Amino acid sequence: MAVTVCAYVYTVLMGIVIVFQACLALGLPWGEASMGGKFPGKYPPRMRVVSVINMAILIGLSLIVLAKAELAMPGLQRFADTAVYGAAVFSLLSLILNLITPSRIERNIWAPVTAVQLVAVLIIVFSGYTR
């Protein structure tokens, strides 16, 4: 049960981040809340491409977590048993970067999101959940 709840929490939060990345890619002026605020306002074209790449990575991480929890992608479950560690490392690095960023908006919005994601994925990793 805890693994299922954690997988859903992780995925819903990741969905929010994916929507944010999509907004950046579409040109919404939210650059101050990403990449340390290096690109305030609208992202330049090359950073919009980076946002699309980020979206693909984040979708992949979500699928791994859902597969590990046996909630989606049954064909990925074996791969997810190992790849979920990568999702945990990604979450840890994201939290660290969101805590040390010069962007106050990023620290205030994304650090708590990534902290909750890290806790959720760590519960999944250390639950001993196996098929």
C-alpha positions in Angstrom: 0.0 0.0 0.0 2.8 2.5 0.9 4.6 1.7 -2.3 1.4 2.5 -4.3 0.8 5.8 -2.5 4.4 6.8 -2.9 4.4 6.0 -6.6 1.3 8.1 -7.2 2.7 11.0 -5.1 5.9 10.9 -7.0 4.1 10.7 -10.4 1.6 13.5 -9.6 4.5 15.8 -8.5 6.5 14.8 -11.6 3.4 15.6 -13.7 3.5 19.2 -12.2 7.1 19.5 -13.1 6.4 18.2 -16.6 3.7 20.7 -17.1 6.0 23.5 -15.9 8.7 22.3 -18.4 6.0 22.3 -21.1 5.1 25.9 -20.2 8.8 26.9 -20.5 9.1 25.2 -23.8 6.0 27.0 -25.1 7.5 30.4 -24.1 5.8 31.3 -20.9 7.9 33.8 -19.0 8.8 31.6 -16.0 12.5 31.3 -16.6 13.3 32.8 -13.2 11.9 29.7 -11.6 14.3 27.3 -13.4 18.0 26.8 -14.1 19.0 29.1 -11.3 17.1 32.0 -12.8 19.8 32.3 -15.5 17.1 32.9 -18.2 14.5 35.2 -16.6 11.4 35.7 -18.7 10.9 33.6 -21.8 13.5 30.9 -22.4 15.6 31.3 -25.5 15.0 28.7 -28.3 17.8 26.4 -27.3 16.6 26.3 -23.7 13.1 25.5 -24.9 14.6 22.4 -26.6 16.2 21.6 -23.3 12.8 21.8 -21.6 11.4 19.3 -24.1 14.3 16.9 -23.4 13.7 17.4 -19.7 10.1 16.4 -20.2 11.1 13.2 -21.9 13.5 12.3 -19.1 10.9 13.1 -16.4 8.2 11.0 -18.2 10.7 8.1 -18.3 11.5 8.4 -14.6 7.8 8.4 -13.8 7.2 5.3 -15.9 10.1 3.6 -14.0 8.6 4.4 -10.6 5.1 3.3 -11.7 6.6 0.1 -13.2 8.5 -0.7 -10.0 5.2 -0.3 -8.1 3.4 -2.5 -10.6 1.0 0.2 -11.6 2.0 0.6 -15.2 4.2 -0.7 -18.0 4.4 -4.4 -17.0 7.1 -4.9 -19.7 9.4 -2.4 -17.8 9.1 -4.0 -14.3 12.3 -6.0 -14.5 14.2 -3.0 -15.8 12.5 -0.8 -13.1 13.8 -3.0 -10.3 17.3 -1.5 -11.1 16.4 1.7 -12.7 14.4 2.9 -9.7 17.8 3.5 -8.1 18.6 6.0 -10.9 15.3 7.8 -10.1 16.4 8.0 -6.5 19.7 9.5 -7.4 18.1 11.9 -9.8 15.7 13.0 -7.1 18.6 13.5 -4.6 20.6 15.6 -7.2 17.5 17.6 -8.0 16.9 18.4 -4.3 20.5 19.4 -3.8 20.4 21.7 -6.9 17.1 23.2 -5.9 18.5 23.9 -2.4 21.6 25.6 -3.6 20.2 27.5 -6.6 20.5 31.3 -6.5 16.9 31.6 -7.5 14.7 32.1 -4.5 11.6 31.1 -6.4 13.2 27.8 -7.3 14.2 27.1 -3.7 10.7 28.0 -2.4 8.8 26.0 -5.0 10.9 23.2 -6.4 13.0 22.2 -3.3 9.9 21.1 -1.4 8.6 19.2 -4.4 11.8 17.4 -5.0 12.1 16.7 -1.3 8.8 14.9 -1.3 9.7 13.1 -4.5 12.9 11.9 -2.9 11.2 10.6 0.2 8.6 8.8 -1.9 11.1 7.1 -4.2 13.3 6.2 -1.2 10.3 4.5 0.4 9.8 2.5 -2.8 13.5 1.6 -3.0 13.8 0.5 0.6 10.4 -1.1 1.0 11.8 -4.5 -0.2 8.9 -4.6 -2.6 9.5 -7.3 -5.2 7.3 -9.4 -7.3 
